[in-house]
């Protein structure tokens, strides 16, 4: 694992080399256990104490939390991420001999209010060092400022809204919080991927998009629209529905007036169900191709008869033989353990991103901690220092590196075509018709 730029900036290349040499084996894999050796007069952990420290006494556990959508209509999306946190902690093991405690799982409800309420519960416990979550961008908008202001870090395996990190041109998003990170991709990449697919591969030069006002759905709809225009296409409209709407005919009639050849749906269920069911019956949309985003790339949605033939963009899950360098697990190992423990396969595609987010947080805590007598001291700023500018970390999703705005993910996107039916879900996920890698 190459030295992070934050390490070099803070302590210089020589000390960083000493620390990393002690932390790495002959094959370059991170080996975990005792703190890295360093000269007696040198700092042997990340951090300068500027955000305070957490003292974990003997017999106590390192405290982190999971904050994802685990109930309600979007539980199918958040539960695989929440479960990946549990499995990753078990695979990772103790930190300098101290167990890691997840506490009670918290629910972001895939909403601003849910994120805020859960964040308030988290920050009331000053022993918490970091949080894996949220699964929904709308929840992160409210949760991230509270969690990061408390000196904790928030690292997500599901958030994709550009507003939470940056515009990829060096400008922070309006909801950027220092101390926020994610392994999930920035949706500017997903918007560009679907726009290129629709314009170049499907040969459609007029398209519309539909969102529900959520930061994720609105941001991705606009990302698609902007990218489609850059491709040379015409955007006939970017319209909105309410999350609890069931009669979509009025908005679909408005969309049909523009004559789009494709309609992009970065929505959640159940709104996506009603759109797929009602759109073909609206005059002017009979031949319009429905294309959707990763929020609808779930087993429940793919099994619906009305979604057969639709196209879906989402993260490239062709992980092959990738191993998470902290645990040695492959994607195949994870999926076998997941099904053995939970009796089913993950319902959505972000499980690997949640797993890698968790091991990154645990690695950061380990790098920012040291033993003081029998107690473990964790430097809050050190957790951020480890993640800031991180390069070359090998996860299930591939090689991970964090930019200045907290984007750490692998920006590879694929488009699949739904073969239809619950019996074909696995085949659909493998039915890749387009790949995008910036």
C-alpha atoms as one frame of an Amber mdcrd trajectory, in Angstrom:
protein
   0.000   0.000   0.000   1.727   3.218  -1.120   2.229   5.953   1.439  -0.699
   8.350   1.476   0.014  11.974   0.636  -1.290  13.006   4.065   1.340  10.841
   5.763   4.122  12.353   3.697   2.854  15.869   4.333   2.614  15.348   8.079
   5.691  13.269   8.932   7.860  13.161   5.819   8.716  10.380   3.431  11.288
   8.639   5.642   8.991   8.020   8.606   6.130   6.990   6.314   8.444   4.494
   4.658   9.369   3.072   8.055   5.708   2.747   9.054   4.661   1.137   5.796
   7.634  -1.234   5.718   6.568  -2.524   9.110   2.934  -2.783   8.021   3.493
  -4.615   4.719   4.593  -8.144   3.924   6.851  -9.294   1.138   3.989  -9.441
  -1.353   2.786  -5.927  -0.522  -0.248  -7.164   1.394  -1.108  -5.369   4.602
  -0.340  -7.512   7.628  -2.134  -6.535  10.768  -1.392  -6.821  14.429   1.104
  -4.789  16.475   1.516  -1.071  15.720   4.242  -0.393  13.122   7.716   0.022
  14.518   9.162   3.527  14.514  11.990   5.398  16.224  11.332   6.057  19.919
  11.151   9.801  19.356   8.845   9.543  16.338   5.071   9.471  16.113   3.998
   5.922  15.252   0.379   6.605  14.424  -1.587   8.881  12.149  -2.992  12.090
  13.627  -1.979  15.112  15.658  -4.750  15.077  18.269  -6.417  18.171  16.851
  -9.868  16.523  16.861  -9.329  14.810  20.195  -8.835  11.140  20.997 -10.966
   8.201  22.092  -9.607   6.103  24.930 -10.642   2.446  24.903  -9.978   0.841
  28.254  -8.984  -2.818  28.709 -12.029  -5.032  28.348 -13.887  -2.408  26.294
 -14.374  -2.433  22.512 -13.696  -0.028  19.672 -17.021   1.580  18.780 -18.203
   2.092  15.197 -21.750   2.243  13.837 -23.745   1.161  10.793 -26.332   3.571
   9.384 -28.233   2.253   6.385 -31.810   1.811   5.132 -32.851  -1.445   6.812
 -36.656  -1.077   6.898 -39.318   0.188   4.516 -39.520   0.265   0.733 -35.767
   0.702   0.250 -34.598  -1.963   2.707 -33.686  -4.207  -0.248 -30.985  -1.626
  -1.072 -29.678  -0.876   2.416 -29.828  -4.316   4.022 -27.080  -5.881   1.859
 -24.810  -2.968   2.776 -25.657  -3.238   6.488 -25.024  -6.974   6.402 -21.714
  -6.458   4.609 -20.599  -4.299   7.557 -21.281  -7.167   9.956 -19.395  -9.679
   7.804 -16.446  -7.321   7.264 -16.004  -6.702  10.993 -15.995 -10.450  11.608
 -13.453 -11.039   8.841 -11.188  -8.181   9.941 -10.911  -9.188  13.589  -9.574
  -7.177  16.551  -7.677  -3.893  16.324  -4.448  -4.104  18.362  -6.152  -6.791
  20.436  -9.403  -4.866  20.963 -12.712  -6.141  19.593 -14.854  -3.905  17.383
 -18.435  -3.284  18.522 -21.114  -2.247  16.032 -23.733  -1.446  18.658 -27.365
  -1.341  17.600 -27.815  -0.998  13.843 -29.373   2.330  12.929 -31.847   3.020
  10.114 -31.417   5.987   7.764 -34.950   5.367   6.376 -33.584   6.582   3.035
 -34.678  10.086   4.031 -33.361  13.393   5.304 -35.316  13.075   8.543 -34.158
   9.511   9.097 -30.529  10.442   8.552 -30.755  13.376  10.928 -32.452  11.440
  13.729 -29.978   8.559  13.546 -27.004  10.933  13.399 -28.191  12.663  16.553
 -28.244   9.301  18.319 -24.742   8.494  17.093 -23.063  11.766  18.076 -24.516
  11.522  21.592 -22.053   8.660  22.171 -18.600  10.233  22.238 -16.916   6.824
  22.096 -18.010   6.279  18.484 -15.110   6.769  16.078 -16.710   6.286  12.679
 -19.858   5.273  10.844 -20.411   3.126   7.755 -23.323   4.691   5.902 -25.587
   6.057   4.774 -27.022   3.921   1.988 -29.134   6.785   0.578 -27.726  10.158
  -0.450 -30.747  12.028   0.898 -30.033  10.666   4.368 -26.362  11.630   4.103
 -27.226  15.256   3.361 -28.566  15.537   6.919 -26.350  12.987   8.668 -22.905
  13.905   7.351 -22.685  17.448   8.809 -23.662  16.221  12.288 -21.391  13.168
  12.324 -18.331  14.911  10.910 -18.768  17.986  13.124 -18.475  15.608  16.095
 -15.007  14.570  14.895 -16.189  11.207  13.581 -15.914  10.012   9.994 -18.750
   8.833   7.762 -17.853   6.436   4.945 -20.573   5.197   2.612 -20.912   2.173
   0.393 -24.138   3.414  -1.215 -24.208   7.212  -1.629 -23.615   8.399  -5.195
 -24.899  12.007  -5.346 -22.259  14.442  -6.685 -23.517  17.006  -4.157 -21.851
  15.041  -1.354 -18.351  15.192  -2.840 -17.559  17.213  -5.956 -18.313  18.050
  -9.563 -15.143  16.147 -10.581 -13.657  19.431 -11.778 -12.149  20.543  -8.486
 -15.217  22.139  -6.944 -16.846  20.812  -3.764 -20.494  19.783  -3.887 -23.020
  21.902  -1.980 -23.383  19.150   0.642 -19.694  18.298   1.035 -18.556  17.703
   4.635 -14.911  17.290   5.644 -14.645  13.819   7.142 -17.081  12.252   4.660
 -15.894   9.514   2.277 -17.455   6.905   0.023 -16.478   3.807  -1.913 -19.570
   4.097  -4.147 -19.096   5.908  -7.446 -19.910   9.550  -8.157 -23.104   9.652
 -10.238 -21.565  12.006 -12.756 -19.953   8.824 -14.076 -23.238   6.893 -14.098
 -25.043   9.732 -15.876 -22.326   9.863 -18.508 -22.400   6.081 -18.963 -26.146
   5.914 -19.557 -26.095   8.958 -21.828 -23.380   7.405 -23.981 -25.244   4.097
 -24.107 -28.564   5.660 -25.125 -27.052   7.979 -27.738 -24.330   5.796 -29.239
 -25.490   2.227 -28.680 -29.273   2.589 -28.950 -29.012   5.368 -31.537 -31.604
   7.532 -29.743 -31.141  11.298 -30.085 -34.008  12.582 -27.919 -34.483  11.585
 -24.285 -36.182  12.686 -21.060 -35.480  12.003 -17.384 -37.653  11.677 -14.305
 -36.749  12.158 -10.615 -38.517  12.440  -7.236 -36.666  15.427  -5.756 -34.270
  13.310  -3.693 -30.600  14.445  -3.937 -29.718  11.104  -5.520 -32.518  10.949
  -8.079 -32.406  14.640  -8.981 -28.624  14.713  -9.212 -28.475  11.630 -11.427
 -31.304  12.809 -13.678 -29.447  16.081 -14.248 -26.119  14.295 -14.720 -27.718
  12.184 -17.456 -29.338  15.210 -19.099 -26.102  17.205 -19.154 -24.094  14.275
 -20.497 -26.728  13.453 -23.129 -26.558  16.999 -24.471 -22.763  16.777 -24.585
 -23.169  13.626 -26.672 -25.192  15.669 -29.163 -28.661  14.561 -28.088 -31.749
  16.605 -27.243 -33.206  16.516 -23.737 -36.955  16.921 -24.091 -37.511  17.425
 -20.370 -36.411  16.640 -16.810 -39.610  16.114 -14.825 -40.434  15.242 -11.228
 -42.879  13.033  -9.349 -43.562  12.729  -5.639 -42.217   9.642  -3.884 -45.718
   8.578  -2.854 -47.432   9.166  -6.213 -49.265   6.190  -7.686 -50.968   7.787
 -10.715 -48.105   8.633 -13.061 -50.235   9.286 -16.139 -50.275  13.113 -15.800
 -46.503  13.461 -15.674 -46.040  10.773 -18.320 -48.463  12.606 -20.603 -46.402
  15.765 -20.144 -43.225  13.845 -20.975 -44.835  12.249 -24.052 -45.497  15.684
 -25.536 -41.753  16.061 -26.095 -41.517  12.827 -28.064 -38.524  11.239 -26.277
 -37.090   8.035 -27.675 -35.855   7.077 -24.193 -36.941   7.861 -20.643 -34.326
   7.634 -17.878 -35.624   6.587 -14.452 -33.240   7.113 -11.517 -36.065   6.315
  -9.092 -36.783   3.928  -6.228 -39.606   1.490  -5.709 -42.545   1.744  -5.625
 -42.512   4.806  -7.934 -40.490   2.861 -10.491 -43.115   0.089 -10.480 -45.899
   2.486 -11.462 -43.838   4.154 -14.186 -42.933   0.847 -15.846 -46.548  -0.311
 -15.620 -48.232   2.853 -16.869 -45.792   4.347 -19.417 -46.515   1.946 -22.319
 -50.216   2.879 -22.176 -49.642   6.629 -22.504 -50.085   7.891 -26.090 -46.711
   8.930 -27.442 -44.715   6.637 -25.154 -45.669   3.297 -26.693 -42.233   2.900
 -28.280 -40.191   4.879 -25.767 -37.357   2.829 -24.316 -37.286   2.795 -20.523
 -33.806   2.918 -18.992 -33.201   2.926 -15.248 -30.405   3.404 -12.716 -28.869
   1.300  -9.953 -31.608   2.245  -7.475 -33.922  -0.057  -9.443 -31.311  -2.702
 -10.215 -32.701  -5.021  -7.557 -34.072  -8.539  -7.555 -37.578  -7.323  -6.632
 -37.761  -4.891  -9.525 -36.152  -7.145 -12.121 -38.738  -9.821 -11.302 -41.680
  -7.564 -12.229 -43.193  -8.544 -15.608 -43.431  -4.910 -16.753 -39.659  -4.411
 -16.403 -38.684  -7.128 -18.898 -36.579  -5.633 -21.679 -35.610  -2.518 -19.705
 -31.991  -1.388 -19.483 -30.269  -0.662 -16.155 -27.029   1.118 -15.328 -25.094
   0.249 -12.197 -21.688  -0.505 -10.728 -19.563  -3.038 -12.555 -19.729  -6.132
 -10.345 -17.277  -8.224 -12.349 -14.916  -8.453  -9.396 -13.183 -11.604 -10.617
 -10.382 -12.653  -8.295 -10.120  -9.312  -6.469  -9.209  -9.782  -2.810  -9.799
  -7.343  -0.015  -6.266  -6.805   1.230  -7.319  -6.390   4.874  -9.168  -9.710
   5.128  -8.002 -11.774   2.157 -11.621 -12.415   1.145 -12.787 -12.523  -2.468
 -16.242 -11.622  -3.742 -16.986 -15.329  -4.007 -15.981 -15.835  -0.380 -18.247
 -12.990   0.668 -21.265 -14.206  -1.267 -20.925 -17.712   0.126 -20.715 -16.335
   3.675 -23.648 -13.980   3.043 -25.941 -16.723   1.790 -24.890 -19.070   4.595
 -25.663 -16.456   7.245 -28.751 -14.761   5.787 -30.278 -17.514   3.665 -30.414
 -15.454   0.483 -28.246 -13.621  -2.007 -27.849  -9.830  -1.689 -30.869  -8.075
  -3.220 -28.870  -5.134  -4.587 -25.429  -4.625  -6.079 -23.665  -2.439  -3.478
 -22.646  -5.157  -1.005 -18.995  -5.105  -2.058 -18.843  -1.335  -1.651 -20.152
  -1.639   1.893 -17.602  -4.352   2.687 -14.684  -2.273   1.411 -15.975   0.850
   3.162 -15.950  -1.068   6.444 -12.440  -2.454   6.083 -11.176   1.003   5.076
 -12.650   2.459   8.262 -11.115  -0.312  10.367  -7.717   0.135   8.712  -7.938
   3.879   9.371  -8.769   3.301  13.045  -5.874   0.873  13.370  -3.444   3.287
  11.699  -4.609   6.138  13.950  -4.354   4.213  17.223  -1.667   3.213  19.684
  -1.369   1.439  23.016  -0.980   3.451  26.194  -0.417   1.015  29.004  -3.317
  -1.352  28.663  -5.598   1.139  26.889  -6.006   1.837  23.175  -5.875   5.492
  22.124  -7.525   6.417  18.802  -6.668   9.794  17.276  -9.752  11.141  15.487
  -7.757  13.331  13.107  -5.554  10.362  12.328  -8.532   8.403  11.012  -9.085
  11.179   8.477  -5.366  11.500   7.732  -5.237   7.836   6.762  -8.157   8.188
   4.353  -7.186  11.569   2.898  -5.198  10.950  -0.241  -5.192   7.161   0.249
  -3.837   5.359  -2.809  -3.487   1.777  -3.921  -5.757   0.031  -1.423  -6.954
  -3.255  -2.895 -10.579  -4.040  -2.191 -13.258  -6.322  -3.558 -14.233  -3.574
  -5.996 -10.675  -3.042  -7.230  -7.909  -0.572  -6.447  -9.242   2.220  -4.242
  -7.912   5.756  -3.837  -9.483   8.782  -2.156  -9.443  12.218  -3.781  -9.554
  15.561  -1.970 -13.352  15.476  -1.724 -13.892  11.975  -0.352 -14.526  10.092
  -3.588 -12.675   6.808  -3.122 -14.644   4.496  -5.388 -13.988   2.704  -8.637
 -15.878   4.518 -11.398 -16.664   1.555 -13.641 -20.281   1.316 -14.811 -22.115
  -1.331 -16.806 -25.531  -1.459 -18.466 -27.550  -4.682 -18.407 -30.757  -5.634
 -20.217 -33.427  -7.343 -18.144 -34.177 -10.791 -19.529 -37.365 -10.893 -17.458
 -38.625 -13.072 -14.636 -37.399 -13.984 -11.185 -35.763 -17.105 -12.591 -33.505
 -14.981 -14.831 -32.223 -12.427 -12.306 -28.706 -13.861 -12.126 -28.583 -14.155
 -15.908 -29.793 -10.558 -16.244 -27.010  -9.255 -14.007 -24.550 -11.042 -16.284
 -26.284  -9.796 -19.459 -23.968  -6.800 -19.874 -24.603  -4.857 -23.060 -22.357
  -1.853 -22.407 -19.325  -1.038 -20.247 -18.044   2.384 -19.211 -14.661   3.140
 -17.631 -13.548   6.794 -17.593
